Amino acid sequence: SNGARILLNGFKRYRCAKKLDIRIIPYISLGSDEAYGIITFLRDSNVKSLDVMEQAHLIEELRVVYHLKNGEIARLLERSKGWVSMRTGLITEMSEVVKELIFKGEFSSYAYMYTIRKFMRMNKISKKDIETFVVAVSGKNLSIRDIKILAHGYFKGSDEFREQIKTGKISWGINHLKKEIGLAKKCTETEQVMLKDLELVQKYMQRIIGKTGDTRYKTNSFFAQSSLIIDGILSLIDIFSNTIREFNDQKRKT
């Protein structure tokens, strides 16, 4: 409105254009209504150009600024209410500090989604404890694997270890934990195969969880075939869960 434009994508190109003193640049307008523009951007992105965290941030904008309800957002995006609710919950469970660090790119959104949130759900870690950890390790260019190792030690380890991380001894913490859990040692061929299988199970579990909210599954053929496969999966869920828990418990005792 009044000649102003709200940029939803292309921030790097915009900054480059300003730095090069390029005063006229092409852009695609998604409409004069801000809320409709966000809806169009979310829908047209087809979940390919935006990660879950970015989707959640835009959905929160629609809810807080434009007062749209989850059901209305789901209808406009042609998504399920569960798809919208998951992203709404993702944002509301984060502190403002954590949000800022993630959206500034100083902490991995993937690490938050698939590592940090796991500790929140399973161990009932407080929002403040999560914030303290994220602040301590942000901006250190850590890999996803290193963040996962540190998070495990921080949330399940000793008070002394937590204090070391809070005071910035990140490299020490990583090296200490790698030695402690034997990651620095070479695994046998059999062990490497097992680790690869476990990683694949985790990868595809996360992928399927993310895809179940898609409303593009419509054909009877798909549902008939998926039902047969799901029945087979469900028949193994309990024994798989128990076997993995027993394996993990046995591993810790050795």
NORWO-V303951 format. One record per residue. N is the residue number from 1. NEAR is the number of other C-alpha atoms within 10 Angstrom. Layout:
BEGIN
<<N:NEAR> <N:NEAR>>
END
This chain:
BEGIN
<<1:8> <2:4> <3:5> <4:7> <5:10> <6:11> <7:10> <8:12> <9:12> <10:9> <11:10> <12:9> <13:11> <14:14> <15:12> <16:11> <17:14> <18:13> <19:9> <20:9> <21:9> <22:11> <23:7> <24:8> <25:9> <26:5> <27:9> <28:5> <29:10> <30:14> <31:11> <32:13> <33:9> <34:15> <35:19> <36:14> <37:16> <38:20> <39:19> <40:15> <41:18> <42:21> <43:14> <44:12> <45:12> <46:10> <47:13> <48:9> <49:11> <50:14> <51:11> <52:16> <53:20> <54:18> <55:21> <56:22> <57:18> <58:18> <59:26> <60:22> <61:15> <62:20> <63:17> <64:10> <65:10> <66:11> <67:11> <68:15> <69:13> <70:20> <71:15> <72:13> <73:19> <74:18> <75:12> <76:14> <77:18> <78:13> <79:17> <80:17> <81:15> <82:15> <83:18> <84:24> <85:16> <86:14> <87:19> <88:20> <89:12> <90:18> <91:19> <92:13> <93:13> <94:17> <95:13> <96:11> <97:12> <98:24> <99:19> <100:13> <101:18> <102:19> <103:14> <104:11> <105:12> <106:18> <107:24> <108:20> <109:20> <110:14> <111:18> <112:22> <113:13> <114:14> <115:18> <116:21> <117:18> <118:13> <119:18> <120:16> <121:10> <122:8> <123:11> <124:10> <125:15> <126:11> <127:13> <128:12> <129:13> <130:21> <131:17> <132:15> <133:20> <134:23> <135:16> <136:16> <137:21> <138:17> <139:14> <140:11> <141:12> <142:16> <143:11> <144:17> <145:11> <146:20> <147:24> <148:18> <149:19> <150:26> <151:21> <152:15> <153:19> <154:21> <155:19> <156:13> <157:13> <158:10> <159:11> <160:10> <161:19> <162:20> <163:12> <164:14> <165:21> <166:17> <167:9> <168:12> <169:15> <170:19> <171:13> <172:13> <173:19> <174:18> <175:15> <176:14> <177:19> <178:16> <179:11> <180:10> <181:11> <182:10> <183:12> <184:11> <185:9> <186:9> <187:12> <188:9> <189:9> <190:8> <191:11> <192:12> <193:12> <194:12> <195:13> <196:11> <197:12> <198:12> <199:12> <200:12> <201:12> <202:12> <203:11> <204:11> <205:11> <206:12> <207:11> <208:10> <209:9> <210:13> <211:10> <212:13> <213:16> <214:13> <215:12> <216:9> <217:10> <218:8> <219:8> <220:9> <221:9> <222:10> <223:12> <224:10> <225:10> <226:12> <227:12> <228:10> <229:11> <230:11> <231:10> <232:11> <233:12> <234:11> <235:10> <236:11> <237:11> <238:11> <239:11> <240:13> <241:11> <242:11> <243:12> <244:13> <245:12> <246:12> <247:11> <248:11> <249:11> <250:10> <251:9> <252:9> <253:6> <254:5>>
END
